[in-house]
Amino acid sequence: QVQLVESGGGLVQAGGSLRLSCAASGNTLSIIDNGWYRQAPGKQRELVAGINSMGRTTYADSVKGRFTISRDNAKNTVYLQLDSLKPEDTAVYYCNARTVVKSSPVQYWGQGTQVTVSS
């Protein structure tokens, strides 16, 4: 089992910045990669950024050059730096951890943190 707790959301003006944190606990050694997803009202949840065990990162086209995902292995924490925020970035942001348990993939989710960008 892996538990994920997000923090760092809030209300910010367009052009501003936020940093989201996702602290993992439990069987963290089973985590093979992490991701940040977001879900806006009336829309499907979408992958924003991902980072694998080798530190390789991926980003949605809509956030490339503005968001940065990183991980502190000593703290079992994944971060998402959000810069140059736009109103369309408004959503609930969820942390995700993908693990393998007895050769089967298992995903864990945090509770979500609200990001609201005002114009």
HELIX and SHEET records of a PDB file:
HELIX    1   1 THR A   28  SER A   30  5                                   3    
HELIX    2   2 PRO A   87  ASP A   89  5                                   3    
SHEET    1   A 4 VAL A   2  SER A   7  0                                        
SHEET    2   A 4 LEU A  18  GLY A  26 -1                                        
SHEET    3   A 4 THR A  77  LEU A  82 -1                                        
SHEET    4   A 4 PHE A  67  ASP A  72 -1                                        
SHEET    1   B 6 GLY A  10  GLN A  13  0                                        
SHEET    2   B 6 THR A 113  SER A 118  1                                        
SHEET    3   B 6 ALA A  91  VAL A 101 -1                                        
SHEET    4   B 6 ILE A  31  GLN A  39 -1                                        
SHEET    5   B 6 GLU A  46  ASN A  52 -1                                        
SHEET    6   B 6 THR A  57  TYR A  59 -1                                        
SHEET    1   C 4 GLY A  10  GLN A  13  0                                        
SHEET    2   C 4 THR A 113  SER A 118  1                                        
SHEET    3   C 4 ALA A  91  VAL A 101 -1                                        
SHEET    4   C 4 SER A 104  TRP A 109 -1                                        
END                                                                             
